[in-house]
């Protein structure tokens, strides 16, 4: 059965490129465009991995990561923060919230894919 990845990204172009690339590698991809949609999708889809932007409307990515990691049914979901935020405090907050990896945009596809493969195969 294909591993499921939820991409929570408010920039449609980035979300679409990630979805196309990951689907082409055999992953099942679900996309959400803000934090509330992302939270609903986490609960409904139970993905193996969430690729999460920090600067999201409605619920920011760091808060969404905390909510995922605090939920009994969702706490084991792996999270990669993929963000344009480059301040050290943003990275520290992401890891404090439970993120497994933190990658800056623009990202290098081989590096992102390597982290995905480490987390879910």
Secondary structure, 3 states (H helix, E strand, C coil): CCCEEEEECCCHHHHHHHHHHHHHCCCEEEEECCHHHHHHHHHHHCCCEEEECCCCCCCCHHHHHHHHHHCCCCCCCEEEEEECCCCHHHHHHHHHHCCCEEEECCCCHHHHHHHHHHHHC
